Amino acid sequence: MTVNKIDRRWEIRRGRLQSLPAVVIEHIRRQIEGSALNAGEKIPSEIQLMAAFQVSRSVVREALSQLQASGAIFTRHGVGSFVAEDRSDGVLVELAEVGWLDAMEVRMGCEPECASLASQRASPEELARIKSAYQLCEFAAEAQQGSAEANFRFHVAIAHATGNRHFVEILNNIRYRAKSSAQWTESGAEDAVQQMLVERAGIMEAIERRDSDRARAAMRAHLYNSLERLRQIAGALR
């Protein structure tokens, strides 16, 4: 596969919603789906991808990690990354090995309290950021791309509104697992994205109304529903 330098304005033309790792991921996925990269074929090296997309090594590594977690590629240490033979099996590998259940348990333990505290402490500016993050979720749903990234930003905006940096640190520590599980949740059923939008709207409304009990319950229900959707997807793929 020949890698040409990619126009850095590409992701801006697509909208700022799409993160740099997502740009790299989409390009590689298109190469695979278009048979420019075939099963067992080695994909470009980290250095080649860094040069092609003019991004940092961390961006490339995050993109490759997500592709590996989804089962699109596999990595041989010291050799490189290759297109997987059977990419459907990778979903089960990702669900089983990246700790999505552990991450969801952590989130269910702390994020309901985040929502409750945010309803009590959020400044007008922080409420505006939460609303902006929700609108980003709406845009992503309509564009049918970037929903996982938008979802994560929504939850982080709520964590910031607590005024407790440790909540933000917890989410950032499980950032990849949170985003990868959201990707599979939202791809598991046609109405999943819309249902999650409704759930997030309920969380936002409770926070705006300063209803701490309702905010806590809405966040708990949202995370529980997300967990159940993930379990259904995993069960359907076995």
N, C-alpha and C positions, 0 to 999 in steps of 0.2 A: 504494500500500500504506500503510495507516495503522499507525503503530507506537505501541502502548500501553506504558506502563511495565511492565517485567517484574519479578515478585516475586523479590528477591534470594535468597530461601530455596529457590528452585527447584533450583539446582544442589546444594544441601545435601540436599534430599530425594532427589535422584538419586544421592547419594553424593559424597564429596569427590574421588573419582577423576576426575570430569569437570572439566577446566580451564575457566576462564572463556571463552577463545576457543572451546572446543568447544561451550559453551552457545550462543554467538552463531551458530556454524556450523550447529548442529542446527536452530535456529529458522529460519534462512534457507533451509536445505535443505527443511524441511517446507513452507515457503511456496512454494517452487518446485515440489516434488512434488505439492502440493495445488492447484496452478494459481492460487494467490493472487498469485504472480509468474510472468508468462509470458515466453517467449523475447523478448529485445530490450527488456524493460521495465527501467527503472532501479530499483535497490534503494535503500533509505534511505541517506542520507548518513552520514558518520562521526559527525557531531554528533548526528543523530537516534538512531543506534544507541547512542552513548555514554549518551544520556539514557534511552533505553528500558531498557538493561541495567544502568545505573548502574556502568559500567566506564570504565577509562581509554582514551585514544586508542590506546595501544600494544596493548591487548587487541583492540580493534576492528580495527586494522591487521593484526595477526597472523591474525585470523579471515578477513579479506578476502583476505589473501595466500594462505592455505591454500585458500580457495574458488577463487581465480583459478588456483592451481597445479593443482587437480583438474579444472579446465575447467568448473566450474559457472557461473562469471561471467567477465567480461572488463572491463577498466578503460580508460576514455578519460581521459587526464590533463587535469585542469582541468574535466572534465565530470561524471565519476562512474563508478560501477560498474553493469553491466547483466547480465541473465541471458543466458547464452550460447545461441546457436541450436542447436548440436550439441555437447552436453557430453561425448560420448564421445571426441571428438578432443582434448579438453583433457588426457587422460591422457598422450597422446604428447607434447604440448607440455611438460607438466610433467616427464616423464622426460627429455626432450631438453634442456630449457633451465635447469632449476633446479640443474644440476650434481650430480645424484644419484650419477653414476658417480665423479666426482671426490671427492665426500664419502665414498663407500664405500672408495675407495683410501686416503684419509687414515685412516679408521677401521681398515682392515685393517693399516695400517702401525703404528698405535699401540695399539689396544685389546688385541691379544693380550699385549703387554707389560704393559698395565694389569692384566690378569687375573693374570699371573704375579707381578707386584709385590704385588698385593693379597693373594695367597695367602701371601706372606712377611711382609707388614707389617700386615695388618688387625687392629685391636683387636677384642675381643669386642663392643664397641658397634657397630663398623663392620660386623662379620659379621652382627649382628642387623639392621642397616639394609639390607644386601644381601638377607637373607632376607625382610624385610618388603616390599622392592621386588618380589621374586619373587612373593610372595603377592598383591601388587597385580596382577601379570600374570595370575595364576590367576583373580582376581576379575573382571578385565576380560574374559578369555576366556569366563567363564561368563555375564557380563552382555552379551556381544557388543557392547561399546562401550568406548572408551578404551584399546584395546590399544597404540596407538602411543605415547601418553603414558606408560603404564605401562612399556613397553619402554625408553623413553628414561630413565626414572627408575632402572631396573635398571642400565643401563650407567653412568649418572652415579654411582650408589652405589659401583660397583666402582672408578671413577676416583678418587673421594674416598678410598677405602680405600688407595690407593697412597701417600697423604701428599704427593703432588706436585700442586700446584694447576694446573700447566700442562696436565696431562691433562684436568682439569675444564674449563679454559678452551677447549681444543681442541674438546671435545664441545659446549660452549655456543656456540661460534662456528659450528658446523654443525648446531645444534639443529633448525632448521626443515627442512633437507634430510634429516636423520636421521629425523625424525618423519614427513615426507611419504612417504619411501620405504618406511618401515615400514607405513604405512597401505595403500599399494598392494600390498606384499608379502603382507600378511595378508588382503587382500580377493581375492587372485588365485586361491585354491583353498580348498576347504572345510576341508581338513585342515591348512592352513598355520599357523593359530594354535596348534593342538595340537602340531605338529611343532616350532615355535619354542619352545613351553613346555618340551618335552623337551630341546632344545638348551640353553636357559637353566638348566635344572635341573642339567645336566651341568657347566656352568661353575661354578655355585654350589657344587656338591658338591666339585669339585676345589679351589676356594678354601678351603672349610671344612676340607678335609683337608690343607691346606698343601702341596698337590702343584703346584708351580709349572709344571713341564713340562706336566702334564695340563691345567692351567688355561689355559695359553697355547694349547695345541692345540685345546681345546674352544672357546675364543673365536674362533680362526682359522677353525675349521670352521663355526661359527655364522654368521660374517660372510660366508664364502664361499658357504654355502648361501643366505643372504639375497640375495646378489648374483645368484646363478643364478636364484632365483625371480623377481627383478625383471626379468632379461633375458627370461625366459619370458613374463612378462606383457606386456612391451613388444613382443615378437615376435608374440604372439597378437593384438595390437591393430593391427598394421600391415596 
